[in-house]
Amino acid sequence: MAYKALYRTYRPNTFDEVAGQEHIVRTLKNAVIQHKIAHAYLFCGPRGTGKTSIAKIFAKAINCTDKNQIPCMECENCLSITDGTHPDIIEIDAASNNGIDEVRNLIEKVKYAPIKGKYKVYIIDEVHMMSPGAFNALLKTIEEPPAHVIFILATTEPHKILPTIISRCQRYDFTKVPSKEMIKRIHLILDKEQIQCEDEVVRIITQLSDGGMRDALSILDQCIAYAQNDIKVEHINEIYGILTIKEKLDLLSLVIQKDAKQCMKMIQSIVEKGMDIKRLTTDMIDLLKESIIYEYTKDICLLHSLHKEEAEILNKEADLKKRFDMIDIFMDTYDKYRTAGDLSGYFEICLLKMMDDHKNIVSEQAPMINKIVQNVSRETLELSSDISSEEPYQNDIETSIQEPIQEKKYSIEPLKDEFVVQLLVGANKPEKQLDQENFKNILPYTMELDWAKEANLLKNGKIMASSETYCVMIFESQVLVNEINEKDKKNEFSKFSKELLKKQKKIFAVTSEQSKHITDLFRKKMSDGSLPEAIRFQMKEETIEKIKEPTQEEIILDLFGKENIVITED
């Protein structure tokens, strides 16, 4: 008998066997029990997340003859649907049957009653591949099919489907399978297959599969073919050209310790093994990001790549600012890979750049800087947008210059309560509601290379007040608040605020504890009529002036001078 791939062998046959998608499974089970079956369904989501598998299970459930357990997996309908021989369950691949003629042939057969089951079920996979003509031909049939017909449309790209088709279906959005569910399923299969496998291998498989259960089982299949009955970390690393988490952390450690010699040797070894440099770069970003998330939250449930101990070690080796700077350099390097002829060379420069943090220069010049500082007026610390004649931050210029020498993390200190009260006076409720609505869309930006740094800093914040030109946000961590205010002072949130909030705004941060004091102070001042004037900002958009090409007459005048040229008419 021919070998059957794991993802086919262990395809779920009942709702209880499905990994993840609990919201969809529960809804469909209730629909079957309550006999509330729709005439058309749209299953959309990433590849390998169970769309066609659940479609088949649903087909079994509505045709099962056992009233106590649905599907029972014992009746004739359940068994024949599992075997793929049931005459009333028709699977169509829209990628190869996407023309209007194929759809008309399907419509012609729809009117015939089921042969064995109660319902005739049409499962159309990759439905977005159908032509506009085919969609239009199918439109009327999907809207008012015979009572015995159910359509299940599956797609990875729902945006390519006509809105008129989507509006006639019950839509179910499939999500990536959670790592815990995937690990549980893989271990179950390994036990049934009697295969030994290290836990680290299973974790790597879940990372490589990116939430797709089918991809995870395909990777496992390949590992079994390579390593037989005992799969170790080195096997999967050799197959897919990746480094272990420990090796990646070792590389980061060499960079932090500025051990250029050993770092270059390790990169040379990586290149010789044919490792994917692009993937390694994104993996490094993920590790640093997770260490930062753990430092902010102390929640191990948010760690997917690192263990708690690994995150703590990385946090001790490099402070928060250093890790953010490293992420910036990695992201910038990844962006340059598009035009690079030698990826390894770019990667080497990337790591060397991280080792050059100019600390020695700062310490050597510190005495000179301190001397100059004595003569600098307080006004030089005002924000670039001239928000106030009084400095809103509770520090002076000596402190801001000396703090890096004292090895403190940030030079900026909390905003003054009086300054935040002025911000609240200038805020308004409609603007806050708009910002709150737009802020709900921040999570996708945390995974985008262009916006990940800003999005991850702000994602756990809560909007306290908003105006046309600024937003006041509340955070739990004082360290995070200081960092956000420091970056805002350099206008580093300008572009991201325009992307997320649809307006270019300054972002001011306060802690939840400080927000309570400010709220009480605001109410007190409002009651006794002593509220200060609102602060006004004028945001400066970046503009590009169009260069005007000189005319031929202007070129001649420039060469010879206007006084030396006489213009005559013919």
Secondary structure, DSSP 8 states (H G I E B T S, - for coil): -----HHHHT---SGGG--S-HHHHHHHHHHHHTT---SEEEEE-STTSSHHHHHHHHHHHHH---SSSSS-S-SHHHHHHHHT--TTEEEEETTTS-SHHHHHHHHHHHTS--SSSS-EEEEEETGGGS-HHHHHHHHHHHHS--TTEEEEEEES-GGGS-HHHHTTSEEEE-----HHHHHHHHHHHHHHHT-EE-HHHHHHHHHHHTT-HHHHHHHHHHHHHHHTTEE-HHHHHHHHT---HHHHHHHHHHHHTT-HHHHHHHHHHHHHTT--HHHHHHHHHHHHHHHHHHHHH--GGG-SSS-HHHHHHHHHHS-HHHHHHHHHHHHHHHHHGGG-S-HHHHHHHHHHHHH---HHHHHHHHHHHHHHHTTS-GGGGS-TT---SS--BS--HHHHHHTTTTT-S-S---B-HHHHHHHHHT--HHHHHHHHHHHTT-GGGGGSTTTHHHHHHHTT-EEEEE-SSEEEEEES-HHHHHHHHHHHHTTTTHHHHHHHHSS--EEEEEEHHHHHHHHHHHHHHHHTT----------------------HHHHHHHHH-GGG------
